[in-house]
Structures are given as structure tokens and as C-alpha cells.
Amino acid sequence: MSTLPPPFVKEFSVESLEKKVYELVEKFAEFIPIQNDRYRLAYNLYKFKINEGDEPAISVKNTKIKIVKISDAELAEKINAALAVIGQ
């Protein structure tokens, strides 16, 4: 049996909304230490930006991510302020 290489992953363009949201969530890595949690939150925030998901306050609570050094409400406020800067 042999091991195959992983599949090719196509990156989003720098100007895309997906890339901007995922980079925004990576800035909060000190508060969200688990990378999969950051990915889950970023996906939910992306859905919010395209009017298909919940607002950040609800997403932070419902995604059940591990948050350290800050409360859920404070993190949601910081994320909401950062999302306001990102256009659609």
C-alpha cells in the first residue's frame, strides 16, 4: 500500500470576501487557540456577511468554540467591529 499526496488546495484570491473573513478570524488566535474552532467561526461569519447566517454574538455562542482570556460578549463585540470594516 502506498500513501498518496494530499489533494491540491486552491486558495481564495486576496480580494475575496472569504479570504478577508478567514484572515480576520486568524487575528483573534490568542483568544481562540484551536485552529478548527477559528475555521468554524470564520465559516459562520462568512455566511453572516452573505446574509445567510447569524450575527457574531449568536455565532460565537452557537459554534461552541473554546475562548480564553476574554468573555464571549467581548469577543463578539471585537469581531463585529472588525466585520464592519470589511465590505461585501
Secondary structure, 3 states (H helix, E strand, C coil): CCCCCCCCCCCCCCCCHHHHHHHHHHCCCCCCCCHHHHHHHHHHHHHHHCCCCCCHHHHHHHCCCCCCCCCHHHHHHHHHHHHHHCCC
